[in-house]
Amino acid sequence: MKKVLVAMSGGVDSSVAALLLREQGFDCVGCTMRLFAGEENPAGTEKTCCSLDDVEDARGVAFRLGMPFYVFNLTESFHDRVIAPFIESYRNGRTPNPCIDCNRYLKFEKLYERAQALSCDAIATGHYARVCFDGEQYSLKKALDPSKDQSYVLYSLTQEQLRRTLFPLGELTKQQTRELAESHGFLNAKKPDSQDICFVPDGDYAAFIERTTGLVFPEGDFVSPEGKVLGRHKGIIRYTVGQRRGLGVSAKEPLYVAAIDPERNTVTLTGESGFRIDTVYAERVNLISGEPLTAPIRAKVKLRYRQPERPATVSMEDGRLRICFDEPQRAPAPGQAAVLYGEDGETVLGGGTIISSERRERK
């Protein structure tokens, strides 16, 4: 019987993942990763995770399923690997995706170490994605429910990690997951999904950064691409490339954040026509096959979590991805992920962290 360490956040997804594995006959051990020792359930928020209530919800489900349960204190690793890079990215005008770093360094690194210490053969999470094996290689595929697919934030997985990972919810819809939880009497069956970053449950990233660092990010100029002053911004950490709302600048056409310059303390704004790019560059590349790209390939590429993939030609240059889209795209935010899917639109090939983008001259 395979022994599995199940990551349980206290939410309905990971609880049902544990339920399904138990019903399939796996020897399961439940665990919660204590990641953030911040304020417990700040007033007016219901979308936090990692709180003491969440730990108790996870513990209760594990007890109901007859599973041993552990709480792993990983707050130091979480700070060093997720929170500190998050803050540094915003300070440098980039927009990080902390969920990707959490998956890479905590759920699929530190958790594997704990699984090994507990003599577990694999780990399981409540992610909506699928692991497939064709007899030679493992592949990561989208969940069958496109509205819940989380493959975008899992592109950093390797062959060795996929070999030891189970995603029990990959073929379910969210409604089916909740129905299973309710039919088994789980008290968290109707628990709301966590929508915001766990260490910023109120969604105010700028306030969190200023509170954590003790720094104040001063106002500065909104400028046009030509350098014309358009207005005043409230501090660069309050903006991200692609942002349209909340700028407070009157113009004849909608304006978007096109660039952030920490050294000059400026935020560049442009209209829709100046916000289109053809080529994206990405570093910190992971290719799930483990094989380098020795020639350009055709792929479908997603630049944002809630965005359809778009066809492109992808190549490697000096260890970086060069992604040339067939049609111009909205400029992505540096720091976000470019994730490659096969031409079937289902299989994750890998991805990297976006560092820059540009528009090619068209003949």
N, C-alpha and C positions, 0 to 999 in steps of 0.2 A: 504494500500500500504506500503510495507516494505521500510524503509529509510536506505540507504547504504552510508557509507563513502568510497570513492574510492581513494586509494593511487595512485597518478599520478606522475611519475618521469620525464615526458616530452618525454619519448620514445614511440615507436609505440605500444608496448604490453599493457601498462596500459591505453593508449588512446583508443584502441579497446575494452579493458575490460569495460571501461566506456560506450562506444557506445553500446555494446551488452546489458548491464544492462538497459540503457535508452530504448532501443528497446523492452525489456521485460517488461517494465512498472514500473521499480523501481524508487523511488524518490531518486535521486543521489546527493551527495555533493562531489565535488572534493577537493583534498588537495595534497600539496607537502610537504614532510618533509625536511626542511633545515638541513642537517646533518653535513656538513663540510664547514667551512668558510676559505678554503684555496685559493690558486692561481686560478684565473678564466681562464680556458682553456689555460694551459701552451703551449708555442710555440711548434708546431709540433705534438700536440696531438689532436685526434678527438674522443677519446673513453672515455672521462670523463663523469661523471654525477653529479647531484647536483649543477650545475653551474647556474648562473642567466639566461643564455639562455634556459636551461632546464626548469626552473620555468616558463618562458614566453611561452615556447612551451606547457606546461601543462595548463597554464591559457588560452591560445588560444583555445585549444580543449574543455576545460570546457565551455568557452563562446559560442563556436559553438554549443555545445549540450544543452545550456540553463541551466547549472548547477552553483550553487554557488561555489566559490573557495576560499580556505584558504591556507596560507603558515604557517606551524608550525616550529618555531625555536627550534630544538632539538639538537643543536650543543654540549651543555654541556653534555647531556646524551650520545650522540654518542661518545664523547671523553672518558668519564668514562667507558662506557660499551663495546666499540669496539676498539678505537684506543689505549688506555692505555694497555688493555690486549694483543693486537696485538704486541705492542713493547715489553712487558714483556715476552711474549712467545719466541720471537726470541732471546732475551737476555739470555734465559734459555735453548737454544738449541732445542726448539720446533717449529713446523710449524702450526700456527693458521689458522682457516678459518673464517675470519671476517664476511663473508656473513651470516653464521649461527648465530653468535652473534647478528648481526643486525636484522635478522628476529626474534630471540627470544626476544630481549629486546626493540627493537624499533618498528618494523612493527606489532608485535603481542603482545605488552605490552603497550607502550606509545600511539600507535595509537588507541588501544581499549579505553584507558582513554579519548582521544579526541572524539572518536565516542560517548561515553556515555555522554560527556558534550554537544554534539550536538544533543542528543536524537536519535542517529542512532541505528538501530537494528542489523546491521552487518557491517563488512568492506569487501572490495574487493581489490585484487591486480592483477597484470598482470602475476603472476607466471603460469607456465605450470604444472598443477597438478589438481587432482580432489578430491572433498569431496563427500563421499557417506554415506547414512544412511539406515540401515537395519531394522529400526523400534525400535531398542534398543540402538545401538551404532553407533557413527560416525567413519568413517575410512578415511584415507588418501591414495589415490591411484596415481599411475603414470599417467602422461599425455598420451593421445593416440599416440602422436608423440614422439617416443623414442629419437629422435635426440634433442628434446627441453625439455625433462622431467626435472623438477627441484625438484622432491620430496625429493632428497637426502638432500637438505639444509633446509627442512621443518620438519625434524623428531622431533623437539622439541615441536610441537603443541600438545595441550591437547584436551580432549573431549569438554570442555567448549569453547575453542577457535575455534575448528572445527565447533561447533554449530553456531557460529556467523561469519563464513568466507565463502566468495564466490571466486571461481577461474574460471571466465568466459571463459578462454582460454584453459581449460583442454582437450577439444575435438577438438581443431584446430591445424593445422600445421602452421609453421611460414609464409609460403607462403600465406596461406589463411588469416592470420592476416594482412599482408601487403596489400593484395588485397582489404580487407575491408576498410582499412585506405585510400587507394588511391581512391576507389570508392566514399568515403564520403569527398574527398577533403582535408584530413589532410595533412598539410605541412610536418609532420614528418614521412610520409608513408615510405620513403626510408632512414630514419635516421639509421646510423650504430648502431649495438648493442654495449653496453658497455662491454668490455672484461676484463678489469683490475679492480683492487680494486679502488673504487671511490676516495679515498683519496690518492692514488698513481697512477695517470693516466698514468704516463710514465713507470710504471712497475718496477722502481728501488727502491725496498723495503729498501735495505740497506742504500741508500742515504737519504731516507725519515727518517729512524730511527736515523741516525747520525745527520741530520739537526734538528730534533725535540728534541732530548735529549741533543745535544751538546757534545755527547760522541764520541770517536774514538775507534773502535774495532780493536785491534792490530793483526798483523799476528801471526801465530803459526804453529805447525807441523801437517801435514797429517801423520797418523800412520796406520800400519797394525793392525789386531786384536791381534797380538802377541807383539805389541809395537814398531815395527821397523819403523823408520822415513822414509817416502816415498817422502816427499817434504814439501813445505810451502803453507799454506792457507792464504787468504787475510782478515781474520776476520770471526768469526763463524756465524755472522748474514747473511753472503752471501751464506750459504749452508743449505740444507734441506735433511733429510733422504730420500734416493731413488734417489738423484741427480746423474746424470752420466756426463752431459756435463759441460764444463767450469771448470774442475778441474785442468787442466794443469799438469797432472802427466802422464809420459810415463810408460806403462806396457804392458806385453804380452797379457793380456786379459782386457776386459772392466772393469773399477772399478766403484763402487757405494759408495755413502756416507752411512755408516752403523750406525754411532752414532756420536753425538756431545757432547763434555764434556766442559761446560763453565768454570769449576774450573781449569782444566788443560789446557784450551784453545787449545784443540786438536780436530781434525776431523778424525774419523776412516773410512778407506776405505777397501772395500772387493770386491772380484770377485762375479760373478753371483751365484756360488754354496754356498757362505757364506751369501747370501742375501735372503735366503728362510726361511720362518717361518711357523709354524702351528697354533700357539695360540696367540690371541690378548686379551689384557685387556683394558677395557674402564670404565671411571667414568663419573660423571655428567649425569647419565642415565635418559632418559625419555622413558616411555612406553605409547604409545598413548591410549591403552585401559584403562589406569589408574590402572590396576591390576598388582601386582608383579609376577615375575616368581618364582613359587614354585617348579618347576621341570624342567629339561632340555627340550628344544624344538628344533625342526629342523627348520632351516631358511636359507634364502639366504642373504648373507652379502656383502655389498659394502664398500670398504676401501678408495676409491678415487672417486671423482665426475665423472670422465670419465673412468669408469671401470665397466665391467659386474659384477653382483653379483655372489658369489661363495657359494656352499652349505656348511653348517657348523652346529655344535651342539652348542647351546647357553644356558648358565646357569648363575645364579647370585651367587656371592660369596662376602659376606661382603659389599653389596651395589654396587659392580662392576659387569660388564659383563665379562664373560669368554667365548671367542669365539674360538672353536676348528674346524678348517677347515678340510674338507675331504682330500684335497690335499694341499701341500705347496704353499704359496703365496709369492709374493714379500713383503718384510718388509715395513709396513706403517710408516709414519712419526708421531711421538708423537705430539699431538695437533690437528691432523685431526680427522674426524668423522668416526666411524664405524656405518653404518646404516643397520638395520635389515628389511628384507622383508619377507613376508610369502612365503610358498613353491609355491604359484601361481606366484611369481615373480612380483606381481603388488601392493600388499598392504603393506604399511609401518607399521611395528610393533613398531618402535622406534629406539633408538640408544644412543650413548654416545661418549665422547671424549677419543681418544686413549691415553693411558699412557705408555704402554709397549707392547712388543711382544717377543716370544721365539720360539725355535724349539724343539719339543719333540723328544726324542730318539725313533727310530723305530726299532722294532724287526725284 
